[in-house]
Amino acid sequence: MDLGLKGRRALVTGASKGIGLAVARTLATEGCTVHLVARTAADLAAAAADIAAATGTTPSCTALDLAASASIDALAASHADVDILVNNAGAIPAGSLDAVDEARWRAAWDLKVFGYINMCRRFYAAMRERGGGVIINVIGAGGEKPTAAYAAGAGGNAALMALTRALGARSTLDGIRVVGVNPGLIETERLVTMQRAFAAERLGDAERWRELLDADFPPGQPEHIADMVAFLASDRSANTTGTIVTIDGGLCAR
């Protein structure tokens, strides 16, 4: 299926690894001109090389911390022509209310929750000025099926789900679509980090994290999310806005 994305400009945050890298690779494969954003320059260089090897095109990159609103201001000013924004940066720590202290909680929300808010604010304005665009927020199923063991993530993701719905409900008046994707368990470095935290809390040993995975319902792959993001970014999803697509192998329904 030709998604008709050739020549469109896409910016992907958290693009150096995992879901973000898979999304950037897929969009580049579909013909988008892709710009990668993440905190670490070395990781971005490796991601760009990966995409170049897979697609024959080398994406541009910016290394910065999206927890700082000034960084987002500068990024938006230098990439005001973006057609597709994929917000994916941020890793909210696993743990109960007592396990995640205020400093870690605030730092995580500064990057993911307020980072997404500020990215939406800046790039929505630029897209409105240019006459259209698509914003896709990669959020997380923890906001749809909250658990006490992921308190900070449940609250943060739920807030971003509400933001996505609120913006997308009327964004077509500005020629913009705002949608979200809720990944469930996806086989990334992030998954291992979270599962180790859960194992330490529940089993007293982080190294036993694999015991917490359900053999009947194994984690998905980053490409499952990337393919959906590409579809949502395309005109084949022209009537999709203000909603969240959950890709979790049925987790939230169980």
Secondary structure as the mmCIF struct_conf table of DSSP 4:
data_model
#
loop_
_struct_conf.conf_type_id
_struct_conf.id
_struct_conf.beg_label_comp_id
_struct_conf.beg_label_asym_id
_struct_conf.beg_label_seq_id
_struct_conf.end_label_comp_id
_struct_conf.end_label_asym_id
_struct_conf.end_label_seq_id
TURN_TY1_P TURN_TY1_P1 LYS A 6 GLY A 7
STRN STRN1 ARG A 9 THR A 13
BEND BEND1 GLY A 14 GLY A 14
TURN_TY1_P TURN_TY1_P2 ALA A 15 SER A 16
BEND BEND2 LYS A 17 LYS A 17
HELX_RH_AL_P HELX_RH_AL_P1 GLY A 18 THR A 29
TURN_TY1_P TURN_TY1_P3 GLU A 30 GLY A 31
STRN STRN2 THR A 33 ALA A 38
BEND BEND3 ARG A 39 ARG A 39
HELX_RH_AL_P HELX_RH_AL_P2 ALA A 41 THR A 55
BEND BEND4 GLY A 56 GLY A 56
HELX_LH_PP_P HELX_LH_PP_P1 THR A 58 PRO A 59
STRN STRN3 SER A 60 ALA A 63
TURN_TY1_P TURN_TY1_P4 LEU A 66 ALA A 67
BEND BEND5 ALA A 68 ALA A 68
HELX_RH_AL_P HELX_RH_AL_P3 SER A 69 SER A 78
TURN_TY1_P TURN_TY1_P5 HIS A 79 ASP A 81
BEND BEND6 ASP A 83 ASP A 83
STRN STRN4 ILE A 84 ASN A 87
HELX_LH_PP_P HELX_LH_PP_P2 ILE A 92 ALA A 94
STRN STRN5 GLY A 95 GLY A 95
TURN_TY1_P TURN_TY1_P6 LEU A 97 ALA A 99
BEND BEND7 VAL A 100 VAL A 100
HELX_RH_AL_P HELX_RH_AL_P4 GLU A 102 LEU A 111
TURN_TY1_P TURN_TY1_P7 LYS A 112 LYS A 112
HELX_RH_AL_P HELX_RH_AL_P5 VAL A 113 ARG A 130
TURN_TY1_P TURN_TY1_P8 GLY A 131 GLY A 131
STRN STRN6 GLY A 133 VAL A 138
HELX_RH_3T_P HELX_RH_3T_P1 ALA A 141 GLY A 143
TURN_TY1_P TURN_TY1_P9 GLU A 144 GLU A 144
BEND BEND8 LYS A 145 LYS A 145
TURN_TY1_P TURN_TY1_P10 ALA A 148 ALA A 149
STRN STRN7 TYR A 150 TYR A 150
HELX_RH_AL_P HELX_RH_AL_P6 ALA A 151 GLY A 168
TURN_TY1_P TURN_TY1_P11 ALA A 169 ARG A 170
HELX_RH_3T_P HELX_RH_3T_P2 SER A 171 ASP A 174
TURN_TY1_P TURN_TY1_P12 GLY A 175 GLY A 175
STRN STRN8 ILE A 176 PRO A 183
BEND BEND9 LEU A 185 LEU A 185
STRN STRN9 ILE A 186 ILE A 186
BEND BEND10 GLU A 187 THR A 188
HELX_RH_AL_P HELX_RH_AL_P7 GLU A 189 ARG A 202
TURN_TY1_P TURN_TY1_P13 LEU A 203 LEU A 203
BEND BEND11 GLY A 204 GLY A 204
HELX_RH_3T_P HELX_RH_3T_P3 ALA A 206 LEU A 212
BEND BEND12 LEU A 213 LEU A 213
TURN_TY1_P TURN_TY1_P14 ALA A 215 ASP A 216
BEND BEND13 PHE A 217 PHE A 217
STRN STRN10 GLY A 220 GLY A 220
HELX_RH_AL_P HELX_RH_AL_P8 PRO A 222 ALA A 233
BEND BEND14 SER A 234 SER A 234
HELX_RH_3T_P HELX_RH_3T_P4 ASP A 235 SER A 237
TURN_TY1_P TURN_TY1_P15 ALA A 238 ASN A 239
BEND BEND15 GLY A 242 GLY A 242
STRN STRN11 ILE A 244 ILE A 247
BEND BEND16 ASP A 248 ASP A 248
TURN_TY1_P TURN_TY1_P16 GLY A 249 GLY A 250
HELX_RH_3T_P HELX_RH_3T_P5 LEU A 251 ALA A 253
#
